[in-house]
């Protein structure tokens, strides 16, 4: 048993994670709706579930990670009426919907790549699984839990609720939903063909001008938003799989409806664990068009946005995200990102210094204690802020040894290097961003330090100081020690 504890939204408590199939984990994460470029709200989810996947693999599990692409069926306002977002964007840009979908899928995956997010094992598109969605809808109709009206098919929430708890995941009470929907129904168009305003579309009849439509037993149309994830998770992970992930904004109606659809087909909740990350706010406010505080991912990396004081590197953003627990709100501010940038640099500097530490015959610290603390924190519902705090304890030890204030033997020096490479790079996924030039830069710096050492040996202190001062002006830190001089950025 791994000892990993995860907060299960469905159970509303933290539970011990054990996979359905020994050593194999099925992980489904709701991916993007590709009708626009990736923005700041898109960056947290991929990083959170990337760390979950990395840690599961570190524990020895083989993970099948499925992350879908929503390229059809996502209506304006996430309701059952209006224009599909992808079709609307294609009309505005006067191009084909699939051209829009491809362009923004590439943009999303490129953002994930530079954020060092591992690509999913399977990345299914909703438009490529229309048959599976139609078959699932037919099964729900046969179960008596969906009905067809004028070429559209709706899920019958009241019929489902007779023997199932609709609203358990999100904590919504059906009676309250019915009361609220009854008031809204008078204001919304297209509600009159539903038996109940809470019923949601499994399939929508397409108007002649609708760009994306397919043949079905009910005529030309297109699938609703929720059915795609039920169909694709079932196809690639089975009727019941281990973990379903997504943002808290998807709790209702999307994930609630997924559970209802899948239960109607198979008799089972599709996932044993429902794991949700919280949202990102900006200076304490929710991101919204009306507040003009939406920041695109590219703008984060270039600094070209009025709310940004500077450009931030992808690894700084990743580190900033992991400094907060995934279930807590993450508030963006320039001050917070600048602090993250400085903290990350301290970690990188220590990781580099750890490879050059002097070795003693005795050790005044057991690095295994930090390793144990990191593992306990990750097992405690992926507590990455605590892991980072433990790594800063390792920074303190590393710097103390480098300054001659503490001693470590060879085993603990090796453990310190392994600690940084395992927890900072492998599990948290934070890598130096200029790896390709590291060897050449190190060679040049070693040459300059040797020239400076020779100048000091020749008592040419003016040249020695000049080399040091010019390197300092360029952003290099030079430290002189008993074993010679060392450098860092």
Helices and strands as residue ranges (DSSP letters): E 5-8, E 13-16, E 24-29, G 40-42, H 43-58, E 62-67, G 76-78, H 85-93, H 97-114, G 126-129, H 130-142, E 146-149, E 152-155, H 157-161, H 174-185, E 200-205, E 221-223, H 225-237, E 241-247, G 248-250, I 251-255, H 256-266, E 271-277, E 280-282, E 285-286, G 289-291, H 297-302, H 314-322, E 330-332, H 334-354, H 368-379, H 384-402, H 410-419, I 420-427, G 435-437, H 438-457, H 461-473, E 477-481, E 484-488
